[in-house]
């Protein structure tokens, strides 16, 4: 993107519909050549950052998409960066400009933008994996941690005292640095730490002055978290009456107590109904439930009518505890 700032000044504006675009106007005359040079330099940095942000996140250097504020059936398939607020986009523009000036690989800013977008899109409906309600198939409790390196960096950032003075939303930082919410993060925590500390006003804060080399991008990959599984089974479910393995039915001891028996490969109950008869009389899938509900004359209109509504209606008002 080639920008000549010698005679034009660009501004970033939003109309009443929420559409953002770049506007051009003539630069006012000034009696000081020094002031003019400084103004041009500042404008060049601003345009470079905005242009990079627009191109890399939206593939459009002329206009920004409207900010999405709600996760609905219409917006659920949109890219997460469409949910970035205007403040987010301004901050990212500055970070792109800074990265360009300092020789930082822009992919580090891209990754941070993606995580911030995911927070804006899904943060209000996300559940914490580490609340103690997650188990493996055997009933053993599971939790998730960051890698040792990421855990150390996350702890430094959270304890630095710089969150409130950072250019990044403190709510996002607490979400991003919590392994229960963002174990699958893509942002580099060392880069995130540099952003938090460099924008902090407290020059004596812990970690300030660390200058890692970000000129060469190193991907987080897929192994940036650790799953911890307890050795003890603490979640026990009732044994089913019948199990199927490789297409073959088996009657369990519980099933035998309930009157089920096996004849050939067909399971019968004392009443004489086969397993296929029982299955045909019950709703077997969530899709069947909704199809049958829609055909019923007694459908209550205040109940969720789509899978999306069912999954999100009870959680959409929940807020992340900050």
N, C-alpha and C positions, 0 to 999 in steps of 0.2 A: 504494500500500500504506500504510494508516494504522496507525500503531503508537503505543500509549499506554504509555509506560515509567514512569509515576508509581508503579505498584504491582506491576508484574511484571518479572521478570528472565528473559531468554531465553538458552538455551544451544544450541550446535550439537553434536549427539552422533551417534555411529555405533554401531549394534548389531552383534552377532556375525556377522550376515549381510552386513555392509557397507552397510546402508541408513542414510542420513543423514536427519535431521529436526530440526525446531526443537522444543525443550521449554520449557515455561513453569512458573515457580515463583514463590512470593510473595517479594517483596523484604524482607530483614531490616530491622528497625527500627534507626535510628541516632540518636545524640544530637546529631549535627552537621548542620545544614541545609545547610552549605557542602559537606560530604562527600556528602550525598544528591544535591545538584544536580549535582556532578561525576560521580557514579555514573550518574545518569539521562542526562546528556549523552553519556557514553561508551557506555551501552547503546543510546541512540537511534542513534548513529553505526554501531554494530555491526549492529543490526537492519536499518538502511537499506542498508548494504553487502551483507549476506547476502541480503536480499529482492530487491535489484536484480540481484545475480548469478544467483539462482535463476530469477527471472522472465525476464531477458533471454537467458540461455543455455539454460534448460531449459523455460521456459514453465510452471513449476510453483512456486508459492510455499509449498507445504506439505512437500515431500520431495524430496531429491536422489537421482538414480539411483545405482546401485552403480558404483564405479570399475572400469572395464575395464582390464585389465593386459596382455592378449595379443591380437594380431591373428590371428583365426582365421576359418574359413568362417562361423561364427555371428556374429562381431562386425564383419566387414569392411564391412557396410552401415550400421553405427551412425554417428551423428554424432560427429565427432572430439572434441567437448567431453565426451563420455561417458568419454573416456580421461584427462581431467584428474585428477590425484591430489588427495587431501584437502588437502595443502599448497598446491597450485595454486589450489584453490577458495577457501581461506582468504585467500591473497594477493590474488586477484581481488576478493573481497568487500571487502577493505580499499581496493583501488584504485577500486572503484565508489563507496565511501563518500567517499573523498578527492576523486574527480572531481565528485561531487555538491556537496560543500562548496565546491570551488574554481570551480565553474561550467564545468568541462571537459565537452565533448560526450561523452556516454557511448559513442558509436560508436567512439571511440578505444580504449576499454577492450574493447569487443566484438571489434574486430579483433585486438588483442593476444591475447585469449582464444582466438580461432579458430586463430591461428598456433601458440600453445602446445599446443592440442589436437591439431593436425596433427603436431607434433613428438612428442607422447606416443604417437600412433597409428602413425605411419609412420617415425619417426626411426631405429629399429633396422633397417629394411629399405630405407632410402633410399640411393641411390647418388649420388656426387658427379659432376655433369655436367662438371666441369672436370678430370677425371683424364686427359684426353688420348685417350679412346677413343670420342669422339663425332664423327661425320662427316656431312656433307650427302650428298645422292644422288650427287654428283659425286666423292666421296672426299676432300673438303677438310675438315680438322679444324675443329671448332667449339668455342668456349667462350662462357660467359655472364658478364656483369658487371652490377652494379647501375648505375643511372643515376649520373651524376657527383655529384649532390647526395647520394644515398643512400650512395654509396661513401665520401664524405667523412665523413658522419655515422657510418657503421659503423666507420670507422677510428678516429674519436674515442672511440667507446664502448669498442672493444677495447683501446685504448691508455690509457684513463683510469685504470686500476688499481682500478676499482670493481666489477669483475665478481664477485669473491669475496664482497664485502660487500653485494651487491644482494639485494633480496627475491626476485628472479627466479633460477631455476636457471641457473648458469653454463654448463652443458651446452647448455641451450636457447639462451642468448645466442650462444654460439659457432656453433651450427647456424643460427640466424636471421640472423646477420651474415655468413654465408658464401654468396656468390652461387651457388656450385655446388650448394648444397642448397636454398636458399630464394629463388631468383630470382623466384618467384611469390608472395612474401609479401604480405599485405594490411595488416600493422601499419605505422603511421607511425613511421619511425625517429627523428624528432625527439621524438615522445611517448615512445618507448622509451628514448631517452637521458635524458629528464627523470625517468622512473621509476628508472633505474639510478643516476643521480647523486643524486637526492633521498633515496634509501634508503641511500646510501653513508655510511660513518663517517668517511671522509677528507675533511675540509672543504676541503683545498687541492688536491683532484684536478682534473685538466683538465676544463673544461667545466662545473664546478659553478657554479651561480648563473645559468645561462641560463634564461630564463623565457619561452619561446615562448607565443603565444596559442593555446589550444586550445578556445576557446569556440565556434568555428564549425568544423564538420567539413569536411575537405577529403579526398575519396577519393583513394586511390592510383591508381585506374584500372587499365588493362591495359598501360600503357606504362612499367612500373617496372623494366625490365631491357633490356640491349642484347646482341644476339647477334653475336659476332665470328667471321667465317669467313676462314680462311686462303686466300691466293691460290694456293698450290701444292697440287696433288693428291698426297697422300701415302698414301692407302689405295686400292689397286688390286685389282680383282676379275677373275677370269677371264672372258673373253667367253663368253656363252652360245652354245649351238649354234643356238638358234632364238629369235627375238623376235617379239612380237605387238604391232602398233600399230593401234589402231582396229579390232581384230578381224581384221586381215590378218597372216598369218604371213610371216616373212622368215628365210631361212637365212643365218647369218653366215659369215665366212671360216673361223672355227673349226669351225662346223657342217659346212661342206663338207669340211674335213679329216677329220671324223669320219664321213663317208659320208652326210650328210643332203642331200636335194635337194627341190626344190619342183615339184609337179605340180598345176597349177591353183592352188587355195588349200589344197592338202593337202601336208603335209610328209612325205616318206618317207625311210627309211633303207635302206642297202644290203640289209639282211635282209628288206626288203619290208614292214616294220611302219610304219603311218602314225602321226603324232603322237597321234591320238586313241586308237590301240591302246596306245601306250606309256603315255599318261596313265591309261588304264583299268586298267593293271596295277600302278600305283604309288599310294601313299597321297598325296593331294594337299593335305590340310588337317590341322591339329592335331586337329580334332574327329574326323576319320577315324582318326587314329592311336589315340586313346583308345577309340573305339568298337570298332575292330578288336582292340585289346589286351584289352579286356574280354571279347571273344568267344573269345579264344584260350585253349586249355587250359594253356598254359605261362606264364601271367602270373605275374611275380614280385611277391609281396605287399609287398615292401619298396620298390617304386617308387611315385612319385606317381600317384594315380589320378584327380585332377581338375586342371583348368587352374589353379585357385588353388594347389593343393599343388605343382604343377610350378613355378610362378613364385616361390613364397615358400619352398619347403622348403630351398633352398640358401642363402637369405639371412637366414632368420629369426633365426639366432644371431649375425649380424654386428652389431657395435656401432659407433656413430659415434666416430671418434677425436677425443677432446677435448684 
